[in-house]
Amino acid sequence: MTALAELGEDTSRTRLVLYSAAGFSPDLRAAEDNGELILVAPTASTTGCGPDPRYQAAGTAVPP
């Protein structure tokens, strides 16, 4: 993101997005809770598992 900022691009709302089918560490989950990054995992339709109630209640489609 620093390279983009040096080119004059506004990166103030840019977030790192991480994808994992194996899950995320507590540190990464804390960083997501602080708005530092976005965590993406397979959806229930691709895994056969139900959605995480935290995200269902929040109205987002991003599972933990």
HTML snippet that shows the backbone in 3Dmol.js (N, CA, C, O; Angstrom):
<script src="https://3Dmol.org/build/3Dmol-min.js"></script>
<div id="view" style="width:600px;height:400px;position:relative"></div>
<script>
const pdb = `
ATOM      1  N   MET A   1       0.816  -1.181   0.000  1.00  0.00           N
ATOM      2  CA  MET A   1       0.000   0.000   0.000  1.00  0.00           C
ATOM      3  C   MET A   1       0.861   1.246   0.000  1.00  0.00           C
ATOM      4  O   MET A   1       0.437   2.294  -0.488  1.00  0.00           O
ATOM      5  N   THR A   2       2.061   1.145   0.540  1.00  0.00           N
ATOM      6  CA  THR A   2       2.945   2.295   0.575  1.00  0.00           C
ATOM      7  C   THR A   2       3.294   2.757  -0.827  1.00  0.00           C
ATOM      8  O   THR A   2       3.349   3.959  -1.089  1.00  0.00           O
ATOM      9  N   ALA A   3       3.531   1.814  -1.734  1.00  0.00           N
ATOM     10  CA  ALA A   3       3.858   2.176  -3.110  1.00  0.00           C
ATOM     11  C   ALA A   3       2.721   2.941  -3.764  1.00  0.00           C
ATOM     12  O   ALA A   3       2.963   3.899  -4.499  1.00  0.00           O
ATOM     13  N   LEU A   4       1.489   2.536  -3.510  1.00  0.00           N
ATOM     14  CA  LEU A   4       0.339   3.260  -4.064  1.00  0.00           C
ATOM     15  C   LEU A   4       0.244   4.667  -3.483  1.00  0.00           C
ATOM     16  O   LEU A   4      -0.043   5.624  -4.203  1.00  0.00           O
ATOM     17  N   ALA A   5       0.484   4.786  -2.191  1.00  0.00           N
ATOM     18  CA  ALA A   5       0.438   6.098  -1.546  1.00  0.00           C
ATOM     19  C   ALA A   5       1.517   7.009  -2.125  1.00  0.00           C
ATOM     20  O   ALA A   5       1.286   8.202  -2.322  1.00  0.00           O
ATOM     21  N   GLU A   6       2.687   6.451  -2.395  1.00  0.00           N
ATOM     22  CA  GLU A   6       3.766   7.252  -2.984  1.00  0.00           C
ATOM     23  C   GLU A   6       3.407   7.741  -4.378  1.00  0.00           C
ATOM     24  O   GLU A   6       3.932   8.760  -4.827  1.00  0.00           O
ATOM     25  N   LEU A   7       2.524   7.035  -5.066  1.00  0.00           N
ATOM     26  CA  LEU A   7       2.067   7.452  -6.390  1.00  0.00           C
ATOM     27  C   LEU A   7       0.909   8.446  -6.314  1.00  0.00           C
ATOM     28  O   LEU A   7       0.374   8.869  -7.339  1.00  0.00           O
ATOM     29  N   GLY A   8       0.528   8.812  -5.091  1.00  0.00           N
ATOM     30  CA  GLY A   8      -0.538   9.785  -4.909  1.00  0.00           C
ATOM     31  C   GLY A   8      -1.922   9.177  -4.739  1.00  0.00           C
ATOM     32  O   GLY A   8      -2.911   9.907  -4.678  1.00  0.00           O
ATOM     33  N   GLU A   9      -2.007   7.861  -4.660  1.00  0.00           N
ATOM     34  CA  GLU A   9      -3.306   7.203  -4.466  1.00  0.00           C
ATOM     35  C   GLU A   9      -3.728   7.305  -3.007  1.00  0.00           C
ATOM     36  O   GLU A   9      -2.900   7.199  -2.102  1.00  0.00           O
ATOM     37  N   ASP A  10      -5.015   7.511  -2.788  1.00  0.00           N
ATOM     38  CA  ASP A  10      -5.558   7.562  -1.430  1.00  0.00           C
ATOM     39  C   ASP A  10      -5.740   6.128  -0.927  1.00  0.00           C
ATOM     40  O   ASP A  10      -6.599   5.398  -1.422  1.00  0.00           O
ATOM     41  N   THR A  11      -4.945   5.734   0.039  1.00  0.00           N
ATOM     42  CA  THR A  11      -5.021   4.380   0.588  1.00  0.00           C
ATOM     43  C   THR A  11      -5.569   4.372   2.016  1.00  0.00           C
ATOM     44  O   THR A  11      -5.427   3.382   2.733  1.00  0.00           O
ATOM     45  N   SER A  12      -6.193   5.470   2.423  1.00  0.00           N
ATOM     46  CA  SER A  12      -6.658   5.582   3.808  1.00  0.00           C
ATOM     47  C   SER A  12      -7.728   4.560   4.163  1.00  0.00           C
ATOM     48  O   SER A  12      -7.878   4.206   5.332  1.00  0.00           O
ATOM     49  N   ARG A  13      -8.476   4.080   3.168  1.00  0.00           N
ATOM     50  CA  ARG A  13      -9.524   3.079   3.449  1.00  0.00           C
ATOM     51  C   ARG A  13      -9.163   1.704   2.906  1.00  0.00           C
ATOM     52  O   ARG A  13     -10.012   0.814   2.852  1.00  0.00           O
ATOM     53  N   THR A  14      -7.914   1.525   2.504  1.00  0.00           N
ATOM     54  CA  THR A  14      -7.461   0.242   1.968  1.00  0.00           C
ATOM     55  C   THR A  14      -7.241  -0.741   3.111  1.00  0.00           C
ATOM     56  O   THR A  14      -6.676  -0.388   4.146  1.00  0.00           O
ATOM     57  N   ARG A  15      -7.695  -1.980   2.913  1.00  0.00           N
ATOM     58  CA  ARG A  15      -7.505  -3.027   3.920  1.00  0.00           C
ATOM     59  C   ARG A  15      -6.940  -4.273   3.248  1.00  0.00           C
ATOM     60  O   ARG A  15      -7.285  -4.591   2.110  1.00  0.00           O
ATOM     61  N   LEU A  16      -6.086  -4.958   3.954  1.00  0.00           N
ATOM     62  CA  LEU A  16      -5.563  -6.235   3.510  1.00  0.00           C
ATOM     63  C   LEU A  16      -6.679  -7.265   3.637  1.00  0.00           C
ATOM     64  O   LEU A  16      -7.382  -7.288   4.648  1.00  0.00           O
ATOM     65  N   VAL A  17      -6.853  -8.116   2.629  1.00  0.00           N
ATOM     66  CA  VAL A  17      -7.866  -9.169   2.665  1.00  0.00           C
ATOM     67  C   VAL A  17      -7.147 -10.508   2.633  1.00  0.00           C
ATOM     68  O   VAL A  17      -6.337 -10.763   1.742  1.00  0.00           O
ATOM     69  N   LEU A  18      -7.445 -11.371   3.614  1.00  0.00           N
ATOM     70  CA  LEU A  18      -6.829 -12.697   3.703  1.00  0.00           C
ATOM     71  C   LEU A  18      -7.892 -13.766   3.523  1.00  0.00           C
ATOM     72  O   LEU A  18      -8.979 -13.674   4.093  1.00  0.00           O
ATOM     73  N   TYR A  19      -7.575 -14.778   2.729  1.00  0.00           N
ATOM     74  CA  TYR A  19      -8.474 -15.901   2.493  1.00  0.00           C
ATOM     75  C   TYR A  19      -7.850 -17.153   3.099  1.00  0.00           C
ATOM     76  O   TYR A  19      -6.648 -17.380   2.966  1.00  0.00           O
ATOM     77  N   SER A  20      -8.667 -17.959   3.761  1.00  0.00           N
ATOM     78  CA  SER A  20      -8.182 -19.228   4.308  1.00  0.00           C
ATOM     79  C   SER A  20      -9.327 -20.213   4.456  1.00  0.00           C
ATOM     80  O   SER A  20     -10.399 -19.870   4.953  1.00  0.00           O
ATOM     81  N   ALA A  21      -9.087 -21.432   4.023  1.00  0.00           N
ATOM     82  CA  ALA A  21     -10.057 -22.501   4.243  1.00  0.00           C
ATOM     83  C   ALA A  21      -9.758 -23.219   5.564  1.00  0.00           C
ATOM     84  O   ALA A  21     -10.557 -24.032   6.028  1.00  0.00           O
ATOM     85  N   ALA A  22      -8.605 -22.914   6.165  1.00  0.00           N
ATOM     86  CA  ALA A  22      -8.183 -23.593   7.384  1.00  0.00           C
ATOM     87  C   ALA A  22      -8.458 -22.795   8.645  1.00  0.00           C
ATOM     88  O   ALA A  22      -8.255 -23.303   9.747  1.00  0.00           O
ATOM     89  N   GLY A  23      -8.911 -21.570   8.512  1.00  0.00           N
ATOM     90  CA  GLY A  23      -9.195 -20.755   9.687  1.00  0.00           C
ATOM     91  C   GLY A  23      -8.139 -19.698   9.914  1.00  0.00           C
ATOM     92  O   GLY A  23      -7.170 -19.593   9.162  1.00  0.00           O
ATOM     93  N   PHE A  24      -8.341 -18.907  10.975  1.00  0.00           N
ATOM     94  CA  PHE A  24      -7.460 -17.791  11.273  1.00  0.00           C
ATOM     95  C   PHE A  24      -7.066 -17.798  12.738  1.00  0.00           C
ATOM     96  O   PHE A  24      -7.809 -18.278  13.594  1.00  0.00           O
ATOM     97  N   SER A  25      -5.891 -17.260  13.015  1.00  0.00           N
ATOM     98  CA  SER A  25      -5.385 -17.196  14.382  1.00  0.00           C
ATOM     99  C   SER A  25      -6.159 -16.137  15.177  1.00  0.00           C
ATOM    100  O   SER A  25      -6.790 -15.254  14.596  1.00  0.00           O
ATOM    101  N   PRO A  26      -6.104 -16.236  16.498  1.00  0.00           N
ATOM    102  CA  PRO A  26      -6.750 -15.217  17.332  1.00  0.00           C
ATOM    103  C   PRO A  26      -6.210 -13.805  17.048  1.00  0.00           C
ATOM    104  O   PRO A  26      -6.962 -12.832  17.109  1.00  0.00           O
ATOM    105  N   ASP A  27      -4.914 -13.692  16.738  1.00  0.00           N
ATOM    106  CA  ASP A  27      -4.334 -12.384  16.434  1.00  0.00           C
ATOM    107  C   ASP A  27      -4.948 -11.786  15.178  1.00  0.00           C
ATOM    108  O   ASP A  27      -5.237 -10.590  15.136  1.00  0.00           O
ATOM    109  N   LEU A  28      -5.150 -12.617  14.147  1.00  0.00           N
ATOM    110  CA  LEU A  28      -5.771 -12.119  12.921  1.00  0.00           C
ATOM    111  C   LEU A  28      -7.227 -11.742  13.163  1.00  0.00           C
ATOM    112  O   LEU A  28      -7.709 -10.746  12.625  1.00  0.00           O
ATOM    113  N   ARG A  29      -7.927 -12.531  13.967  1.00  0.00           N
ATOM    114  CA  ARG A  29      -9.327 -12.199  14.288  1.00  0.00           C
ATOM    115  C   ARG A  29      -9.411 -10.876  15.054  1.00  0.00           C
ATOM    116  O   ARG A  29     -10.330 -10.086  14.837  1.00  0.00           O
ATOM    117  N   ALA A  30      -8.449 -10.640  15.951  1.00  0.00           N
ATOM    118  CA  ALA A  30      -8.420  -9.373  16.696  1.00  0.00           C
ATOM    119  C   ALA A  30      -8.148  -8.209  15.744  1.00  0.00           C
ATOM    120  O   ALA A  30      -8.748  -7.143  15.879  1.00  0.00           O
ATOM    121  N   ALA A  31      -7.250  -8.408  14.786  1.00  0.00           N
ATOM    122  CA  ALA A  31      -6.953  -7.356  13.807  1.00  0.00           C
ATOM    123  C   ALA A  31      -8.191  -7.057  12.956  1.00  0.00           C
ATOM    124  O   ALA A  31      -8.448  -5.904  12.611  1.00  0.00           O
ATOM    125  N   GLU A  32      -8.958  -8.105  12.620  1.00  0.00           N
ATOM    126  CA  GLU A  32     -10.199  -7.886  11.873  1.00  0.00           C
ATOM    127  C   GLU A  32     -11.199  -7.097  12.723  1.00  0.00           C
ATOM    128  O   GLU A  32     -11.852  -6.178  12.229  1.00  0.00           O
ATOM    129  N   ASP A  33     -11.314  -7.460  13.993  1.00  0.00           N
ATOM    130  CA  ASP A  33     -12.235  -6.749  14.892  1.00  0.00           C
ATOM    131  C   ASP A  33     -11.867  -5.270  15.011  1.00  0.00           C
ATOM    132  O   ASP A  33     -12.737  -4.426  15.227  1.00  0.00           O
ATOM    133  N   ASN A  34     -10.570  -4.955  14.869  1.00  0.00           N
ATOM    134  CA  ASN A  34     -10.100  -3.567  14.943  1.00  0.00           C
ATOM    135  C   ASN A  34     -10.182  -2.839  13.604  1.00  0.00           C
ATOM    136  O   ASN A  34      -9.831  -1.663  13.512  1.00  0.00           O
ATOM    137  N   GLY A  35     -10.646  -3.541  12.559  1.00  0.00           N
ATOM    138  CA  GLY A  35     -10.781  -2.921  11.251  1.00  0.00           C
ATOM    139  C   GLY A  35      -9.494  -2.831  10.458  1.00  0.00           C
ATOM    140  O   GLY A  35      -9.428  -2.106   9.465  1.00  0.00           O
ATOM    141  N   GLU A  36      -8.458  -3.564  10.885  1.00  0.00           N
ATOM    142  CA  GLU A  36      -7.163  -3.498  10.217  1.00  0.00           C
ATOM    143  C   GLU A  36      -7.108  -4.337   8.944  1.00  0.00           C
ATOM    144  O   GLU A  36      -6.335  -4.030   8.036  1.00  0.00           O
ATOM    145  N   LEU A  37      -7.916  -5.391   8.868  1.00  0.00           N
ATOM    146  CA  LEU A  37      -7.917  -6.275   7.714  1.00  0.00           C
ATOM    147  C   LEU A  37      -9.263  -6.977   7.618  1.00  0.00           C
ATOM    148  O   LEU A  37     -10.111  -6.854   8.502  1.00  0.00           O
ATOM    149  N   ILE A  38      -9.442  -7.715   6.528  1.00  0.00           N
ATOM    150  CA  ILE A  38     -10.683  -8.456   6.297  1.00  0.00           C
ATOM    151  C   ILE A  38     -10.324  -9.932   6.124  1.00  0.00           C
ATOM    152  O   ILE A  38      -9.438 -10.273   5.340  1.00  0.00           O
ATOM    153  N   LEU A  39     -11.007 -10.791   6.851  1.00  0.00           N
ATOM    154  CA  LEU A  39     -10.790 -12.235   6.748  1.00  0.00           C
ATOM    155  C   LEU A  39     -11.925 -12.862   5.952  1.00  0.00           C
ATOM    156  O   LEU A  39     -13.095 -12.553   6.178  1.00  0.00           O
ATOM    157  N   VAL A  40     -11.574 -13.745   5.017  1.00  0.00           N
ATOM    158  CA  VAL A  40     -12.566 -14.399   4.173  1.00  0.00           C
ATOM    159  C   VAL A  40     -12.339 -15.902   4.238  1.00  0.00           C
ATOM    160  O   VAL A  40     -11.212 -16.373   4.089  1.00  0.00           O
ATOM    161  N   ALA A  41     -13.413 -16.652   4.459  1.00  0.00           N
ATOM    162  CA  ALA A  41     -13.370 -18.121   4.486  1.00  0.00           C
ATOM    163  C   ALA A  41     -14.454 -18.634   3.545  1.00  0.00           C
ATOM    164  O   ALA A  41     -15.353 -17.880   3.172  1.00  0.00           O
ATOM    165  N   PRO A  42     -14.382 -19.900   3.158  1.00  0.00           N
ATOM    166  CA  PRO A  42     -15.435 -20.451   2.284  1.00  0.00           C
ATOM    167  C   PRO A  42     -16.813 -20.272   2.910  1.00  0.00           C
ATOM    168  O   PRO A  42     -16.958 -20.306   4.132  1.00  0.00           O
ATOM    169  N   THR A  43     -17.814 -20.083   2.071  1.00  0.00           N
ATOM    170  CA  THR A  43     -19.185 -19.923   2.566  1.00  0.00           C
ATOM    171  C   THR A  43     -19.800 -21.275   2.885  1.00  0.00           C
ATOM    172  O   THR A  43     -19.265 -22.317   2.508  1.00  0.00           O
ATOM    173  N   ALA A  44     -20.909 -21.249   3.568  1.00  0.00           N
ATOM    174  CA  ALA A  44     -21.617 -22.474   3.924  1.00  0.00           C
ATOM    175  C   ALA A  44     -22.025 -23.250   2.679  1.00  0.00           C
ATOM    176  O   ALA A  44     -22.071 -24.480   2.704  1.00  0.00           O
ATOM    177  N   SER A  45     -22.321 -22.547   1.593  1.00  0.00           N
ATOM    178  CA  SER A  45     -22.767 -23.245   0.387  1.00  0.00           C
ATOM    179  C   SER A  45     -21.647 -24.059  -0.250  1.00  0.00           C
ATOM    180  O   SER A  45     -21.923 -25.005  -0.987  1.00  0.00           O
ATOM    181  N   THR A  46     -20.381 -23.710   0.017  1.00  0.00           N
ATOM    182  CA  THR A  46     -19.272 -24.477  -0.552  1.00  0.00           C
ATOM    183  C   THR A  46     -18.727 -25.521   0.412  1.00  0.00           C
ATOM    184  O   THR A  46     -18.034 -26.447  -0.010  1.00  0.00           O
ATOM    185  N   THR A  47     -19.031 -25.386   1.716  1.00  0.00           N
ATOM    186  CA  THR A  47     -18.485 -26.318   2.692  1.00  0.00           C
ATOM    187  C   THR A  47     -19.535 -27.247   3.287  1.00  0.00           C
ATOM    188  O   THR A  47     -19.195 -28.292   3.842  1.00  0.00           O
ATOM    189  N   GLY A  48     -20.799 -26.879   3.176  1.00  0.00           N
ATOM    190  CA  GLY A  48     -21.856 -27.667   3.790  1.00  0.00           C
ATOM    191  C   GLY A  48     -22.051 -27.342   5.255  1.00  0.00           C
ATOM    192  O   GLY A  48     -22.882 -27.962   5.917  1.00  0.00           O
ATOM    193  N   CYS A  49     -21.293 -26.371   5.782  1.00  0.00           N
ATOM    194  CA  CYS A  49     -21.415 -25.956   7.177  1.00  0.00           C
ATOM    195  C   CYS A  49     -22.343 -24.756   7.273  1.00  0.00           C
ATOM    196  O   CYS A  49     -22.523 -24.023   6.301  1.00  0.00           O
ATOM    197  N   GLY A  50     -22.910 -24.565   8.405  1.00  0.00           N
ATOM    198  CA  GLY A  50     -23.783 -23.422   8.608  1.00  0.00           C
ATOM    199  C   GLY A  50     -23.008 -22.140   8.821  1.00  0.00           C
ATOM    200  O   GLY A  50     -21.814 -22.183   9.119  1.00  0.00           O
ATOM    201  N   PRO A  51     -23.662 -20.998   8.674  1.00  0.00           N
ATOM    202  CA  PRO A  51     -22.991 -19.711   8.868  1.00  0.00           C
ATOM    203  C   PRO A  51     -22.692 -19.433  10.329  1.00  0.00           C
ATOM    204  O   PRO A  51     -23.372 -19.942  11.220  1.00  0.00           O
ATOM    205  N   ASP A  52     -21.687 -18.634  10.566  1.00  0.00           N
ATOM    206  CA  ASP A  52     -21.335 -18.210  11.910  1.00  0.00           C
ATOM    207  C   ASP A  52     -22.394 -17.208  12.375  1.00  0.00           C
ATOM    208  O   ASP A  52     -22.632 -16.217  11.685  1.00  0.00           O
ATOM    209  N   PRO A  53     -23.030 -17.437  13.514  1.00  0.00           N
ATOM    210  CA  PRO A  53     -24.095 -16.548  13.977  1.00  0.00           C
ATOM    211  C   PRO A  53     -23.640 -15.112  14.189  1.00  0.00           C
ATOM    212  O   PRO A  53     -24.452 -14.193  14.080  1.00  0.00           O
ATOM    213  N   ARG A  54     -22.335 -14.889  14.497  1.00  0.00           N
ATOM    214  CA  ARG A  54     -21.850 -13.514  14.678  1.00  0.00           C
ATOM    215  C   ARG A  54     -22.063 -12.698  13.411  1.00  0.00           C
ATOM    216  O   ARG A  54     -22.464 -11.535  13.471  1.00  0.00           O
ATOM    217  N   TYR A  55     -21.793 -13.314  12.265  1.00  0.00           N
ATOM    218  CA  TYR A  55     -21.895 -12.589  11.005  1.00  0.00           C
ATOM    219  C   TYR A  55     -23.341 -12.555  10.501  1.00  0.00           C
ATOM    220  O   TYR A  55     -23.758 -11.589   9.862  1.00  0.00           O
ATOM    221  N   GLN A  56     -24.080 -13.586  10.784  1.00  0.00           N
ATOM    222  CA  GLN A  56     -25.480 -13.608  10.390  1.00  0.00           C
ATOM    223  C   GLN A  56     -26.223 -12.470  11.115  1.00  0.00           C
ATOM    224  O   GLN A  56     -27.029 -11.764  10.509  1.00  0.00           O
ATOM    225  N   ALA A  57     -25.946 -12.307  12.392  1.00  0.00           N
ATOM    226  CA  ALA A  57     -26.602 -11.263  13.166  1.00  0.00           C
ATOM    227  C   ALA A  57     -26.160  -9.875  12.706  1.00  0.00           C
ATOM    228  O   ALA A  57     -26.947  -8.929  12.740  1.00  0.00           O
ATOM    229  N   ALA A  58     -24.902  -9.753  12.276  1.00  0.00           N
ATOM    230  CA  ALA A  58     -24.384  -8.462  11.844  1.00  0.00           C
ATOM    231  C   ALA A  58     -24.854  -8.114  10.429  1.00  0.00           C
ATOM    232  O   ALA A  58     -24.702  -6.974   9.989  1.00  0.00           O
ATOM    233  N   GLY A  59     -25.422  -9.092   9.715  1.00  0.00           N
ATOM    234  CA  GLY A  59     -25.924  -8.828   8.384  1.00  0.00           C
ATOM    235  C   GLY A  59     -24.862  -8.831   7.308  1.00  0.00           C
ATOM    236  O   GLY A  59     -25.079  -8.278   6.230  1.00  0.00           O
ATOM    237  N   THR A  60     -23.711  -9.443   7.573  1.00  0.00           N
ATOM    238  CA  THR A  60     -22.663  -9.505   6.561  1.00  0.00           C
ATOM    239  C   THR A  60     -22.582 -10.912   5.999  1.00  0.00           C
ATOM    240  O   THR A  60     -23.056 -11.871   6.609  1.00  0.00           O
ATOM    241  N   ALA A  61     -21.985 -11.019   4.848  1.00  0.00           N
ATOM    242  CA  ALA A  61     -21.875 -12.326   4.187  1.00  0.00           C
ATOM    243  C   ALA A  61     -20.495 -12.932   4.378  1.00  0.00           C
ATOM    244  O   ALA A  61     -20.197 -13.960   3.770  1.00  0.00           O
ATOM    245  N   VAL A  62     -19.646 -12.335   5.200  1.00  0.00           N
ATOM    246  CA  VAL A  62     -18.283 -12.813   5.361  1.00  0.00           C
ATOM    247  C   VAL A  62     -18.206 -13.723   6.580  1.00  0.00           C
ATOM    248  O   VAL A  62     -18.306 -13.240   7.708  1.00  0.00           O
ATOM    249  N   PRO A  63     -18.030 -15.038   6.380  1.00  0.00           N
ATOM    250  CA  PRO A  63     -17.892 -15.945   7.524  1.00  0.00           C
ATOM    251  C   PRO A  63     -16.517 -15.809   8.154  1.00  0.00           C
ATOM    252  O   PRO A  63     -15.614 -15.278   7.507  1.00  0.00           O
ATOM    253  N   PRO A  64     -16.315 -16.258   9.375  1.00  0.00           N
ATOM    254  CA  PRO A  64     -15.005 -16.137  10.029  1.00  0.00           C
ATOM    255  C   PRO A  64     -13.968 -17.024   9.390  1.00  0.00           C
ATOM    256  O   PRO A  64     -12.816 -17.039   9.824  1.00  0.00           O
TER     257      PRO A  64
END
`;
const viewer = $3Dmol.createViewer("view");
viewer.addModel(pdb, "pdb");
viewer.setStyle({}, {cartoon: {color: "spectrum"}});
viewer.zoomTo();
viewer.render();
</script>
